[in-house]
Amino acid sequence: MTGLSDAAIWRRLQPVAATVLVAVVIGVPLWLVVMTAGKSQGEALHPDLSPPRHWQLLENVRQVWVEGDVPAALLGSLLVVVPTVAGVLTFGSMAAWVLARRATRLNAALYAIGISGIVLPPAVVTVVLLLRQLGLAGTATGMIGVYLGIYLSTVIFFVTGFVRTIPPSLEEAAQLDGAGAVLVFRRIVLPMLRPVLATATILVCLYVWNDVFYAFFVIGGRLDTLPLNLFRVASAGLYLNNWHLIFAYVILMSLPLVVVLAVAQRRIIAGITSGAVK
């Protein structure tokens, strides 16, 4: 009886322990960022968890927005992120639909190759040299092409699993009514992919929006994105020892993703459970 009682207590404590762990892992860094961003320069010289004596978060954000040239960097990020997300979702969902519906050995091999990008990182030097040969180095088009090649694997992986849960009879009924493949995909399949596409959108946005590594080698110095701009101004000394401005920039850069995540939260959870588990 004692063993059963201990097991029951542990089952009840597990959610509490998980909640506390998540709160500590996520809450403490978030608290540090917000508290430091709200301090003056003198208070923020040595970042800690103490709250500021006088809040000046809005003043710090306003200073970052003007002196850090954030509007131009925001435009650069949007020029890269929006076409990348649209292209990845379009081509990835179409490829996933074909791979899920046509069970052949060739498609099985193509699916394995398609999702291999999740675990096989691209060779950066080779990619840069190829872009130079194509005349796309240092351009937004070249950067979008790199992201398309990297993150198509993620979309194919999630969407293929989701498509397999959709009854083929729905598509067959549309085909009997005379609908072609494109119309079936656009009218029948695509609307049902909204939950998993919401998940893929958040994942790709998160990767591309915060990327510094690939952007530095491909478009560094020619087009500013928010992470590249933060790296540039910090390296140039504008934010030297100004931790309150650095963390204010981090908050400013994270706000768009937080808004998108809050809006699409339910569909994200549904897409993960349907696409990755089933």
C-alpha positions as CSV (number, residue, x, y, z in Angstrom):
1,M,0.0,0.0,0.0
2,T,2.9,2.3,0.8
3,G,4.3,1.8,-2.7
4,L,1.0,2.6,-4.3
5,S,0.6,5.6,-2.1
6,D,4.1,6.9,-3.0
7,A,3.4,6.4,-6.7
8,A,0.1,8.2,-6.5
9,I,1.8,11.1,-4.7
10,W,4.5,11.2,-7.3
11,R,2.0,11.3,-10.1
12,R,0.3,14.3,-8.5
13,L,3.7,16.0,-8.0
14,Q,4.9,15.5,-11.5
15,P,2.9,18.3,-13.1
16,V,3.8,20.7,-10.3
17,A,7.5,19.8,-10.6
18,A,7.4,20.2,-14.4
19,T,5.6,23.6,-14.0
20,V,8.2,24.8,-11.5
21,L,11.1,23.6,-13.7
22,V,9.7,25.4,-16.8
23,A,9.0,28.5,-14.7
24,V,12.6,28.6,-13.5
25,V,14.2,27.8,-16.9
26,I,12.1,30.3,-18.8
27,G,11.1,32.8,-16.1
28,V,14.5,33.6,-14.7
29,P,16.2,34.6,-18.0
30,L,13.0,36.5,-19.0
31,W,13.0,38.3,-15.7
32,L,16.7,39.2,-16.1
33,V,16.1,40.6,-19.6
34,V,13.1,42.7,-18.6
35,M,14.7,44.0,-15.4
36,T,17.9,44.9,-17.1
37,A,16.1,46.6,-20.0
38,G,14.2,48.8,-17.5
39,K,17.3,50.1,-15.7
40,S,19.6,53.0,-16.3
41,Q,23.1,52.5,-17.6
42,G,24.7,52.7,-14.2
43,E,22.3,50.1,-12.7
44,A,22.8,47.8,-15.7
45,L,26.6,47.7,-15.6
46,H,26.4,44.4,-13.8
47,P,23.1,42.7,-14.8
48,D,21.3,40.9,-11.9
49,L,17.8,39.9,-11.0
50,S,17.0,43.0,-8.9
51,P,14.3,45.4,-10.2
52,P,15.3,48.9,-11.3
53,R,15.0,51.8,-8.9
54,H,13.4,53.9,-11.6
55,W,11.7,52.2,-14.6
56,Q,12.9,53.6,-18.0
57,L,12.0,50.7,-20.3
58,L,10.2,52.9,-22.8
59,E,13.0,55.4,-22.9
60,N,15.5,52.7,-23.5
61,V,13.4,51.1,-26.3
62,R,12.9,54.5,-27.9
63,Q,16.7,55.2,-27.8
64,V,17.4,51.8,-29.3
65,W,14.8,52.3,-32.1
66,V,16.4,55.6,-33.1
67,E,20.1,55.1,-32.5
68,G,20.2,51.4,-33.5
69,D,18.6,52.0,-36.9
70,V,16.0,49.4,-36.1
71,P,13.4,50.4,-38.8
72,A,15.9,49.6,-41.6
73,A,16.9,46.3,-39.9
74,L,13.2,45.4,-39.4
75,L,12.6,46.0,-43.1
76,G,15.5,43.8,-43.9
77,S,14.3,41.0,-41.7
78,L,10.8,41.2,-43.3
79,L,12.3,41.1,-46.8
80,V,13.9,37.8,-45.9
81,V,11.4,36.2,-43.6
82,V,8.2,36.7,-45.4
83,P,9.2,35.3,-48.8
84,T,11.1,32.5,-47.1
85,V,8.0,31.4,-45.0
86,A,5.7,31.7,-48.0
87,G,8.0,29.7,-50.3
88,V,8.8,27.0,-47.7
89,L,5.1,26.5,-46.8
90,T,4.0,26.4,-50.5
91,F,6.7,24.0,-51.9
92,G,7.0,22.0,-48.7
93,S,3.2,21.3,-48.4
94,M,2.9,20.4,-52.1
95,A,5.9,18.0,-51.9
96,A,4.6,16.5,-48.6
97,W,1.2,15.9,-50.2
98,V,2.7,13.9,-53.1
99,L,5.1,12.0,-50.9
100,A,2.3,11.0,-48.4
101,R,-0.2,10.0,-51.1
102,R,2.0,8.0,-53.5
103,A,3.6,5.2,-51.6
104,T,6.4,4.0,-53.9
105,R,10.0,3.1,-53.3
106,L,11.1,6.2,-55.1
107,N,9.0,8.5,-53.0
108,A,10.1,6.8,-49.9
109,A,13.7,7.5,-50.9
110,L,12.8,11.1,-51.8
111,Y,11.1,11.5,-48.4
112,A,14.3,10.2,-46.6
113,I,16.4,12.7,-48.6
114,G,13.9,15.5,-48.1
115,I,14.0,15.2,-44.3
116,S,17.7,14.6,-44.1
117,G,18.2,18.3,-43.9
118,I,16.9,18.2,-40.3
119,V,20.0,16.4,-39.1
120,L,22.6,17.3,-41.8
121,P,23.7,20.9,-41.6
122,P,24.6,22.6,-44.9
123,A,28.2,23.3,-45.8
124,V,28.4,27.1,-45.4
125,V,31.6,27.6,-47.4
126,T,30.2,25.6,-50.4
127,V,26.9,27.5,-50.2
128,V,28.7,30.9,-50.3
129,L,30.9,29.8,-53.2
130,L,27.8,28.6,-55.1
131,L,26.0,31.8,-54.5
132,R,29.0,33.8,-55.8
133,Q,29.0,31.7,-59.0
134,L,25.3,32.4,-59.4
135,G,25.7,36.1,-58.7
136,L,23.4,35.9,-55.7
137,A,26.0,36.4,-52.9
138,G,25.1,39.3,-50.7
139,T,21.5,39.6,-51.9
140,A,18.2,38.9,-50.2
141,T,17.3,36.5,-53.0
142,G,20.4,34.4,-52.3
143,M,19.6,34.4,-48.5
144,I,16.0,33.3,-49.2
145,G,17.3,30.5,-51.4
146,V,19.5,29.3,-48.6
147,Y,16.7,29.3,-46.1
148,L,14.4,27.5,-48.5
149,G,17.0,24.7,-48.9
150,I,17.6,24.5,-45.1
151,Y,14.0,24.5,-43.8
152,L,12.1,22.6,-46.5
153,S,13.0,19.5,-44.6
154,T,11.1,20.7,-41.5
155,V,7.9,21.5,-43.4
156,I,8.0,18.2,-45.3
157,F,8.5,16.2,-42.1
158,F,5.5,17.8,-40.3
159,V,3.1,18.1,-43.2
160,T,3.7,14.6,-44.5
161,G,2.7,13.1,-41.2
162,F,-0.4,15.3,-41.0
163,V,-1.5,14.5,-44.6
164,R,-1.5,10.8,-43.8
165,T,-4.2,11.4,-41.2
166,I,-6.5,13.0,-43.8
167,P,-8.9,10.5,-45.3
168,P,-8.1,10.0,-49.0
169,S,-11.8,9.6,-49.7
170,L,-12.2,13.4,-49.5
171,E,-9.8,13.9,-52.4
172,E,-11.3,11.0,-54.4
173,A,-14.7,12.5,-54.1
174,A,-13.4,15.8,-55.5
175,Q,-11.7,14.0,-58.3
176,L,-14.9,12.2,-59.2
177,D,-16.5,15.7,-59.5
178,G,-13.9,16.5,-62.1
179,A,-11.4,18.4,-60.0
180,G,-7.8,18.3,-61.1
181,A,-4.8,17.8,-58.8
182,V,-4.1,21.5,-58.3
183,L,-7.8,22.2,-57.5
184,V,-7.9,19.2,-55.1
185,F,-4.8,20.4,-53.3
186,R,-6.0,24.0,-53.1
187,R,-9.7,23.4,-52.2
188,I,-9.5,20.2,-50.2
189,V,-6.0,19.5,-48.8
190,L,-4.7,23.0,-48.1
191,P,-7.5,24.2,-45.9
192,M,-7.1,21.1,-43.7
193,L,-3.4,21.7,-43.3
194,R,-3.9,25.0,-41.5
195,P,-2.9,23.6,-38.0
196,V,0.3,22.0,-39.1
197,L,1.2,25.0,-41.4
198,A,0.7,27.3,-38.4
199,T,3.3,25.1,-36.5
200,A,5.7,25.2,-39.4
201,T,5.2,28.9,-39.8
202,I,6.3,29.6,-36.2
203,L,9.3,27.2,-36.4
204,V,10.6,28.7,-39.6
205,C,10.0,32.2,-38.5
206,L,11.8,31.5,-35.3
207,Y,14.8,30.0,-37.1
208,V,15.0,32.7,-39.8
209,W,14.2,35.7,-37.6
210,N,16.9,34.9,-35.1
211,D,19.5,33.6,-37.5
212,V,22.9,35.3,-37.4
213,F,25.2,32.5,-38.6
214,Y,24.1,32.0,-42.2
215,A,23.0,35.6,-42.6
216,F,26.5,36.8,-41.6
217,F,28.2,34.8,-44.3
218,V,25.6,35.4,-47.1
219,I,24.4,38.9,-46.7
220,G,26.6,40.3,-43.9
221,G,27.5,44.0,-44.6
222,R,25.1,44.3,-47.6
223,L,21.6,43.9,-46.0
224,D,20.8,44.4,-42.3
225,T,18.5,42.1,-40.4
226,L,17.6,42.6,-36.7
227,P,20.2,40.0,-35.4
228,L,22.9,41.3,-37.7
229,N,22.2,44.9,-36.8
230,L,22.4,44.1,-33.1
231,F,25.7,42.3,-33.7
232,R,27.0,45.2,-35.7
233,V,26.1,48.0,-33.4
234,A,27.3,46.1,-30.3
235,S,30.6,45.3,-32.0
236,A,31.0,48.9,-33.1
237,G,30.9,50.0,-29.5
238,L,27.5,51.8,-29.6
239,Y,26.2,49.4,-26.9
240,L,29.5,48.9,-25.2
241,N,28.7,48.2,-21.5
242,N,25.1,49.4,-22.3
243,W,23.4,46.3,-21.2
244,H,20.1,48.1,-20.7
245,L,20.1,49.0,-24.4
246,I,21.1,45.5,-25.5
247,F,18.3,43.9,-23.6
248,A,15.9,46.5,-24.7
249,Y,16.9,45.6,-28.3
250,V,16.3,41.9,-27.5
251,I,12.8,42.7,-26.2
252,L,12.0,44.8,-29.3
253,M,13.3,42.1,-31.6
254,S,11.3,39.4,-29.9
255,L,7.9,41.2,-29.8
256,P,6.7,40.2,-33.3
257,L,7.4,36.5,-32.7
258,V,5.6,36.7,-29.3
259,V,2.5,38.2,-30.9
260,V,2.5,35.6,-33.7
261,L,3.0,32.8,-31.1
262,A,0.1,34.1,-29.0
263,V,-2.3,34.3,-31.9
264,A,-1.4,30.8,-33.3
265,Q,-0.9,29.0,-30.1
266,R,-3.8,26.5,-30.4
267,R,-3.1,25.6,-34.0
268,I,0.6,25.1,-33.2
269,I,-0.2,22.5,-30.5
270,A,-2.7,20.8,-32.8
271,G,-0.2,20.7,-35.6
272,I,2.6,19.3,-33.5
273,T,0.5,16.5,-32.1
274,S,-1.1,15.6,-35.5
275,G,1.9,15.9,-37.7
276,A,4.7,14.6,-35.4
277,V,2.9,12.0,-33.3
278,K,0.4,10.4,-35.6
